[in-house]
Amino acid sequence: MKAIVVTDRAAGTAGMSLVERPEPDAVKLAGLEGASYGDVVVEVHASGFTGDELEWPSTWTDRLGRDRTPSIPGHELAGVVTALGYGTTGLSVGQRVFGLTDWTRDGTLAEYTVVEARNLAPLPGDVDFTDGAGVVMSGLTAWQGLFDHGRLRTGQSVLVHGAAGAVGSMAAQLARAAGAHVIGTGRAAGRPAALDFGAHEFVDLQRDSLEDIGGVDLVFDVLGGEVQKRSAALIRAGGTLVTVTGPPEARPADGVAIDFVVVPDRAQLGEIAQRVRDGRVRPNIGAVATLDDAVAAFDPAMRVRGKTVIRVRP
């Protein structure tokens, strides 16, 4: 099969290449020899890619810290199940699925990949594979930040940083659909996109005063640094700051600050898929490329706002 592999952490995208790799062994996976419990083989139709993924330790080492290069990056996929591992339940061969793969396994920038079945959800037939791959990471991150950690409720106000980006735009849409008042932030060029994706208001972080918005119940942070510190002071009593940038650098005077790493969740993927189907949310896809052109698409100089999705199959 064709796959993108990375071999040199210091080289960035220059260390990525398109190669031939063995397909996953469906015979072993099916339990006929050397059973692989709870796994499935997925024929990948579309894969997402996160811009800073080449900086993650899990791209280069396994859970014991051992080098695992050459490794296949990418952890967001939409595709079709082609084989079931021993003991696998809840999915069937030929089923359309989408989901998030394990961080320390070979990923989704390949024609086939092996995934734990519990990390996948059925992809409705009327949701395109490109859209399915485009909402996995951003959708789960936004959902978990807003509802699991932020406890967002109808009528509350939420400040969404990076509201024109892949994750921020999903957070803005989900928060608005939940009945919250959404204030988006970013650079001036992102204003139209942030408002289009659901923000009621927009703050230009380079020109506007963040403090002028008054108090908010929840801050959804993807920026960290000085913006996070200023945002903490805006949180009302009992409010929450959630961030994906690591341990919080600032905390509300009378509230909580939480950092989290997104985790796979089949039920939440189902909720997100339903919202895509009925038009309440849509993926923010900035670029679509083929597997043959994937390396060029990941070049930082070519990166665009929104999610980059690789169509592995037409």
NUVEXGU-369246 format. One record per atom (N, C-alpha, C, O): x, y negated, z. Coordinates in steps of 0.2 Angstrom, whole numbers, plus 2048, in hexadecimal, padded with zeros to 3 digits. Layout:
<atoms>
XYZ;...
</atoms>
This chain:
<atoms>
804806800;800800800;8047FA800;80A7FA802;8027F47FE;8057EE7FE;8047EB805;7FF7EC808;8097E8808;8097E480E;80E7DF80F;8137DF80B;80C7DA813;8117D4814;8157D781B;8117D8820;81B7D681B;81F7D8821;8237D2823;8257CE81E;8257D2829;82A7CD82B;8307D082F;82F7D5832;8367CD82E;83C7D1830;8407CC834;8457CF838;8407C6833;8457C1836;8417BC83A;83E7B7837;8417BC841;83D7B7844;83F7B0843;83B7AB843;8467AF842;8497A8841;8477A583A;84879F839;8457AA835;8447A882E;83E7A582D;83D7A2828;8397A5831;8327A3830;82F7A682A;8307AC829;82B7A3826;8287A6820;82E7A881B;82C7AC816;8347A681B;8397A8817;83B7B0818;83D7B3814;8397B281E;83A7B9820;8347BD81F;8347C3821;82F7BB81B;8297BF819;82A7C1812;82D7BE80E;8287C7811;8287CA80A;8227CF809;8207D280D;8217D0803;81C7D5800;81F7DB7FF;8237DB7FA;81D7E1802;8217E7801;81C7ED800;8167EC801;81E7F37FE;81A7F97FE;81B7FC805;8217FD807;8167FE808;81680280F;81280880E;80D80880A;81380D812;80F813812;808811814;80780D819;803814811;7FC813814;7FB81781B;7FF81C81C;7F781481F;7F6818825;7F381F824;7F082081F;7F5824828;7F482B827;7ED82C829;7EC82D82F;7E882D825;7E182E826;7E1835829;7DC83682D;7E583A827;7E484182A;7E6841831;7E2844835;7EB83E833;7ED83D83A;7E883A83E;7E683C844;7E583483B;7E183083F;7DA834840;7D7833845;7D883883B;7D283C83C;7D2841841;7CD845843;7D8842844;7D984784A;7DB84E848;7DB85284C;7DC84F841;7DE85683F;7E5857841;7E785D842;7E9852842;7F0853845;7F284D849;7F1848846;7F584E84F;7F7848852;7F2842853;7F283D851;7EC844856;7E6840856;7E8839859;7EC83885D;7E5834856;7E582D858;7DE82B85B;7DA829857;7DE82B861;7D782A864;7D4823863;7D881E865;7CE822861;7CB81C860;7CD81785B;7CA81185B;7D1819856;7D4815851;7D081684B;7CC81B84A;7D0811846;7CD812840;7D280F83B;7D680A83C;7D2811834;7D580E82F;7D080A82B;7CB80C82A;7D380482A;7CE7FF827;7D27FD820;7D87FB820;7CE7FD81B;7D07FA814;7CF7F3815;7C97F1815;7D47EF815;7D47E8816;7D27E4810;7D57E580A;7CC7E0810;7CA7DC80B;7CC7D580B;7CE7D1807;7CD7D2812;7CF7CC813;7D27CB81A;7D07CF81E;7D77C781A;7DB7C7821;7DC7BF822;7DE7BB81E;7DB7BD828;7DD7B782B;7E47B782D;7E87BC82E;7E77B182E;7EE7B0830;7EE7AA834;7EC7A4832;7F17AA83A;7F27A483F;7F97A183E;7FE7A583E;7F979B83D;7FF79783B;805798840;80A79883D;804799846;80A79A84B;80B7A184C;80F7A3851;8087A6849;8097AD84A;8107AF84A;8127B484E;8147AC846;81B7AF845;81F7AD84C;8257AF84C;81C7A9850;8207A7856;81D7AB85C;8207AB861;8187AF85B;8167B4860;81B7B9862;81D7BD85D;81D7BB868;8217C0869;81E7C7867;8227CB865;8187C8867;8157CE865;8157D085D;8157D585B;8177CB859;8197CC852;81F7D0851;8207D384C;8237CF856;82A7D2855;82C7D885A;8307DC858;8287D8860;82A7DE864;8237E1867;81E7DE866;8247E7869;81F7EB86B;81D7E9873;8207E5875;8197ED876;8177EC87D;81D7ED882;81D7EA887;8227F1880;8277F2884;82D7ED882;8337EE885;82C7E887E;8317E487C;8367E6877;83C7E3876;8357EC874;8397EF86F;8387EC868;8327EA866;83D7EB864;83C7E885D;8387EC859;8397F2859;8337E9855;82F7EE851;82F7EB84A;82A7ED846;8347E7848;8347E5841;8377EB83D;83B7EF83F;8357EB836;8317E6833;8297E7835;8277ED834;8267E2837;81F7E2839;81A7DF834;81D7DA830;8147E1834;80F7DE830;80B7D9834;8087DB839;80B7D2833;8077CE836;8007CD834;7FE7D1830;7FC7C9837;7F57C8836;7F17CC83B;7F37D283C;7EC7C983E;7E87CD843;7E07CC842;7DC7CE846;7DE7C983D;7D77C783B;7D67CB835;7D97CA830;7D07CF835;7CF7D282F;7C77D382D;7C37D3832;7C67D4827;7BF7D7825;7C07DC820;7C47DB81B;7BD7E2820;7BE7E781B;7B97ED81C;7B47EC81F;7BB7F381A;7B77F981A;7BB7FE81E;7C180081C;7B7802822;7BA808825;7BB80D821;7B680F81D;7C1810820;7C381681C;7C481C81F;7C482281C;7C681C826;7C782282A;7C6821831;7C781B834;7C4826835;7C382683C;7C782A840;7C983083E;7CA827845;7CE82B84A;7CA83084E;7C482F84F;7CE834851;7CA839856;7C783585C;7CA83085F;7C183785D;7BD834862;7BA82D861;7B782A865;7BB82A85B;7B8824859;7B0824859;7AE828855;7AD81F85C;7A681E85B;7A481785A;7A881385A;79E816857;79B810856;79D80D84F;79A80884D;7A181184B;7A280E844;7A2815840;7A281A842;7A1813839;7A1819834;7A581782E;7A681282D;7A781D82B;7AB81C825;7A781881F;7A181A81F;7A981381C;7A680F817;7A280981A;79F805816;7A3808821;7A0802824;7A47FC823;7AA7FC824;7A07F6822;7A47F0821;7A57ED829;7A07EE82D;7AB7EB82A;7AC7E9831;7B17E3831;7B47E182C;7B17DF836;7B67DA837;7B87DA83F;7B57DC843;7BE7D7840;7C07D7847;7C77D5848;7CB7D2843;7CA7D684E;7D07D3850;7D57D9852;7D27DD856;7DB7DA84F;7DF7E0850;7E37DE857;7E47D9859;7E67E4859;7EB7E385F;7F17DF85D;7F47DF857;7F47DB861;7F97D6860;8007DA85E;8037D885A;8017E0861;8077E3860;8077E985B;80C7ED85B;8027E9858;8027EE852;8037EB84B;8027E584B;8057EF846;8057EC840;7FE7E983E;7F97EC840;7FE7E383B;7F87E083A;7F47E1833;7F47E6830;7F17DB831;7EC7DC82C;7EE7D9825;7EA7D9820;7F47D6824;7F67D481E;7F97DA81A;7FF7DA818;7F47DF819;7F67E5815;7EF7E8812;7EA7E6814;7F07EC80E;7EA7EF80B;7E67F480F;7E07F580E;7EA7F7814;7E77FB819;7EA7F9820;7F07F7820;7E67FA825;7E97F982C;7E57FE831;7DF80082F;7E87FF837;7E580383C;7E37FF842;7E77FB844;7DD800844;7DA7FB849;7D680084E;7D380584C;7D67FD854;7D2801859;7CB7FF857;7C97F9856;7C7804857;7C0803855;7BC7FE859;7B87FA857;7BE7FE860;7BA7F9865;7BB7F2863;7B87EE865;7C17F185F;7C27EA85D;7BF7E7857;7C07E2855;7BB7EC854;7B77EA84E;7B07EA84F;7AD7ED853;7AC7E684B;7A57E584B;7A37E6844;7A67E483F;79C7E8843;7997E983C;7997E2839;7977DD83C;79B7E1833;79A7DB82F;7947DC82A;7947E0826;78F7D782C;7897D8827;78A7D7820;78F7D481E;7867DB81C;7887DB815;7877D4811;78A7D480C;7847D0814;7837C9811;7887C4814;7877BE812;78D7C6817;7937C2819;7997C4815;79B7CA816;79C7BF812;7A17C180D;7A77C3812;7A87C1817;7AC7C780F;7B27C9812;7B67C3814;7B97C381A;7B77BF810;7BB7B9811;7B87B5817;7BC7B381B;7B17B4817;7AE7B181D;7AF7B5824;7B17B2829;7AF7BB823;7AF7C0829;7B67BF82C;7B77BE832;7BC7BF828;7C27BE82A;7C47B782D;7C87B6831;7C07B382A;7C17AC82C;7BE7AA832;7C07A4835;7BA7AE835;7B77AC83C;7B97B0841;7B77AE847;7BD7B5840;7BF7B9846;7C37B684B;7C07B5851;7C97B484A;7CD7B084F;7CA7AA852;7C97A9858;7C87A684D;7C579F84F;7BF7A0852;7BD79C857;7BA7A4850;7B47A5853;7B57A885A;7B17A685F;7B97AD85B;7B97B0862;7BD7AB867;7BB7AB86D;7C27A8864;7C57A3869;7C079D86B;7C079C871;7BC79B866;7B7796868;7B279886D;7B0795872;7B079E86B;7AA7A186F;7AD7A2877;7A97A087B;7B27A5877;7B57A787E;7B77A1882;7B67A0888;7BA79C87E;7BB796882;7B5792884;7B578F88A;7B0791880;7AA78E882;7A6791887;7A478E88C;7A4798886;79F79B88A;7A27A088F;79F7A0895;7A77A388E;7AA7A8893;7AE7A4898;7AD7A589E;7B279F896;7B679B89B;7B479589C;7B47928A2;7B0791897;7AE78B898;7A778A89B;7A578589E;7A379089B;79C79089E;79878B89B;79478889E;799789894;795784891;78D785892;78B78B890;78A780893;782781894;77F77B88F;78277688E;77977C88D;77577888A;77577188D;774771893;77676B88A;77576588D;77C76288F;77C75C891;78176688F;787764892;78B76088C;789761886;79175D88D;79575A888;79B75D888;79E75F88D;79E75E882;7A5762881;7A975E87D;7A775B877;7AF75D87F;7B475987B;7B975F877;7BC76387B;7B875F871;7BC76486D;7C2761869;7C175D865;7C876386B;7CD760868;7CF764861;7CD76A861;7D276185C;7D3764856;7CD767853;7CC76C850;7C7762853;7C1765851;7C0766849;7BB768847;7C5764845;7C576583E;7C976B83C;7C976D836;7CC76E841;7D0774840;7CC77B840;7C677A841;7CF78083F;7CC78783F;7C8788845;7C278A845;7CC78884B;7C9789851;7C4784854;7BF785856;7C777E853;7C3778856;7BC777852;7B7776855;7BC77884C;7B6778848;7B177D84A;7AB77C84A;7B378384B;7AF78884E;7AC787855;7A6788856;7B0784859;7AE782860;7A977C85F;7A477D863;7AA77885B;7A577285A;79E775858;79977385A;79E77A853;79877D850;794781856;78E780857;798785859;79578985E;792785864;78D786867;796780866;79477C86C;78D77886A;78977786D;78D775863;787772861;781776861;77C774863;78277C85E;77D78185E;77A783864;775785865;77F78386A;77C784870;77977E874;77777F87A;778779870;775773873;77976E877;77776A87B;78076E876;78476A879;786763875;78476486F;78875E878;78A758875;791759873;79575A878;79375886D;79A75A86B;79E754869;79C750864;7A475386C;7A874D86A;7AE750867;7B275486B;7B074F861;7B675285E;7BB74D85E;7BA74785E;7C175085D;7C774C85D;7CC74E857;7CB754855;7D174A856;7D674C851;7D974684D;7D8740850;7DC746848;7DE741844;7D973E840;7D474183F;7DA73883D;7D473483A;7D2738834;7CC738832;7D773C830;7D573F82A;7D074582C;7CD748827;7D0747832;7CC74D834;7C574B836;7C074F837;7C3744836;7BD742838;7B7745834;7B2748837;7B774582D;7B1747829;7B074F82B;7AA75182B;7B675382B;7B575A82C;7B275B833;7AE760834;7B5758838;7B275983F;7AB758840;7A775B843;7A875283D;7A175083D;79D755839;79875783B;7A0758833;79C75D82F;79C763833;797767832;7A1765837;7A076B83A;79D76B841;79D770845;79A765843;795765848;79776084E;79275F852;79C75D84E;79D758853;798752852;79775084C;79674F858;79174A858;795743857;79373E854;79B74385A;7A073D85A;7A7740858;7A8746859;7AB73B857;7B273D855;7B6737858;7B5731858;7BC73A85B;7C173585E;7C873685A;7CA73C85A;7CA731857;7D0731854;7D6730859;7D772B85C;7DA73685A;7DF736860;7E473185F;7E872F863;7E572E859;7EB72A857;7E8722858;7ED71E859;7E2721857;7E071A857;7DA71985C;7DA71385F;7D671D85E;7D171C863;7D371E86A;7D872186B;7D071B86F;7D171C876;7CD722878;7C7722878;7D072887A;7CD72E87C;7C972C883;7C472F884;7CB728887;7C872688D;7C172388C;7BD723891;7C0720886;7BA71C885;7B4721885;7AE71F885;7B5727884;7AF72C883;7AC72D88A;7A673088A;7AF72B88F;7AC72D896;7AD734898;7B2737896;7A873689C;7A973D89F;7A674389B;7A2741897;7A974889B;7A774E898;7A775489C;7AA7548A2;7A375989B;7A275F89F;7A776489D;7AA7688A2;7AA765897;7AE76A895;7B3767890;7B176388B;7BA769890;7BF76788B;7C176D888;7C377288C;7C176E882;7C377487E;7CA77187B;7C976D876;7CF77487D;7D677187B;7DA776877;7DB77C879;7DC774871;7E177786D;7E777486C;7EB776868;7E876E86F;7EE76A86E;7F376A874;7F976A872;7F176A87A;7F576987F;7F9763880;7F675E87D;7FE762884;80275C884;7FE756887;7FA75788C;800750885;7FD74A888;7F674A887;7F274788B;7F374C881;7EC74C880;7E8750885;7E374E888;7EB756887;7E875A88C;7E8756893;7E3757896;7EE753894;7EE75089B;7E974A89B;7E67498A0;7E8746896;7E3741896;7DC744896;7D8741899;7DB749893;7D474C893;7D274F89A;7CC74E89B;7D775189E;7D57548A4;7D274F8A9;7CD7508AD;7D47488A8;7D17438AC;7CA7418AA;7C673D8AD;7C87448A4;7C17428A2;7BC7478A4;7B67468A3;7BE74D8A7;7B97528A9;7B57508AF;7B874E8B4;7AF7518AF;7AA74F8B4;7AB7548BA;7AE75A8B9;7A87538C0;7A97578C5;7A675E8C4;7A075E8C1;7A97638C5;7A776A8C4;7A876C8BC;7A67728BB;7AC7688B8;7AD76A8B1;7B376E8B0;7B67708B5;7B476F8AA;7B97748A8;7BE7728A2;7BB76F89E;7C47738A3;7C977289D;7CB77989B;7CE77D89F;7CA77B895;7CC782892;7D178088D;7D077C889;7D778488D;7DC783888;7DF789886;7DF78E889;7E178987F;7E578F87C;7EC78E87C;7EF791878;7EF78887F;7F578687E;7FA789883;800787883;7F878D888;7FC78F88D;7FA78C894;7F4789894;7FD78E899;7FB78B8A0;7FA7848A0;7FE78089D;7F47818A2;7F277A8A2;7F87768A5;7FA7778AA;7F97708A2;7FE76B8A4;7FA7668A9;7FD7628AC;7F37668A8;7F07628AD;7E97658AF;7E776A8AB;7E67638B4;7E07668B7;7DB7608B9;7DD75B8BB;7D57618B8;7D075C8BA;7D075B8C2;7D27608C5;7CF7558C4;7CF7548CB;7CA7588CF;7CB75A8D4;7C47598CC;7BF75D8CF;7BC7628CA;7B67618C8;7C07678C8;7BE76B8C3;7C37718C2;7C77718C6;7C37758BD;7C777A8BC;7CB7798B5;7C87768B0;7D177C8B4;7D477D8AE;7D67848AD;7D97878B1;7D57868A7;7D578D8A5;7D978E89F;7D778B89A;7DE79289E;7E1794898;7E079B896;7DF79F89B;7DF79D890;7DD7A488E;7E07A6888;7E27A1884;7E07AC887;7E27AF880;7DC7B387E;7D97B7881;7DA7B2877;7D57B5875;7D57BD875;7DB7BF874;7D07C0876;7D07C7876;7CA7CA871;7C57C6870;7CB7D086E;7C67D386A;7BF7D486E;7BF7D5874;7BA7D386B;7B37D486E;7AE7D6869;7AC7D1865;7AC7DC868;7A77DE863;7A07DA864;79E7D885F;79E7D986A;7977D686B;7987CF868;7937CC865;79D7CB86A;79E7C4868;79E7C4861;79C7BF85E;7A27C885E;7A27C8856;79C7C9853;79A7C584E;7977CD856;7917CE853;78D7C7854;7897C584F;78D7C485A;78A7BD85B;78C7B8855;7887B4853;7937B8854;7967B384F;7937B5848;7917B0845;7937BB847;7917BD840;78A7BB83F;7887B9839;7857BC844;77E7BA843;77E7B3842;77A7B083E;7827AF845;7827A7844;7847A583D;7827A083B;7897A983B;78B7A8834;7867A982F;7847A682A;7827AF830;77D7B182C;7777AC82C;7747AA826;7757A9832;7707A4832;77279D831;76D799831;77879C82F;77A79582E;77C791834;77D78B832;77C79383A;77E78F83F;78578D840;787788842;78979283D;79079183D;793793836;790797833;799790834;79C79282E;7A479282F;7A678E833;7A779682C;7AF79682D;7B279082A;7AF78D825;7B778E82D;7BB78882A;7C178B826;7C678B829;7C078D820;7C579081C;7C878A818;7C5787813;7CF789819;7D3784815;7D678780F;7D678380A;7D878D80F;7DB790809;7DA797808;7D979B80D;7D979A802;7D87A1801;7DD7A37FC;7DE7A07F7;7E17A87FD;7E77AA7F9;7E67B27F8;7E37B57FC;7EA7B57F3;7EA7BC7F3;7F07BE7F7;7F47BB7F9;7F07C57F8;7F67C87FB;7FD7C77F8;8027C57FB;7FC7C77F1;8037C57ED;8057BE7EE;80B7BD7EE;8017BA7F0;8037B37F1;8037B17F8;8037AB7FA;8027B57FD;8017B4804;8077B0807;8077AC80B;80D7B2805;8137AF808;8137A8807;8157A480B;8127A6800;81279F7FF;80C79B802;80D795804;80779F803;80179B807;80379A80E;800795811;80779E811;80979D818;80F798819;81079681F;812795814;817790814;81478A818;80F787815;81778881D;814782821;81377C81C;80F77881E;81777B817;817775813;81077680E;80E77180C;80E77C80E;80877D80A;80177E80E;7FC77E80B;80277D815;7FC77F819;7F7779819;7F9773818;7F177B819;7EC776819;7E777781F;7E877C823;7E3772820;7DF772826;7DA778825;7D7779820;7D877C82B;7D478182B;7D878882A;7DE78882A;7D478D82A;7D779482A;7D9796823;7D679581E;7DF799823;7E179C81D;7DF7A381C;7E17A7821;7DC7A5817;7D97AC817;7DD7AF811;7DD7AC80B;7DF7B5811;7E27B980C;7DD7BE809;7DB7C380D;7DB7BE803;7D77C3800;7DB7C97FE;7DE7C87F9;7DB7CE801;7DF7D4800;7DC7D77FA;7E07DA7F5;7D57D87F9;7D27DB7F3;7CD7D57F0;7CB7D17F4;7CC7D67EA;7C87D17E6;7C17D17E9;7BD7CD7E7;
</atoms>
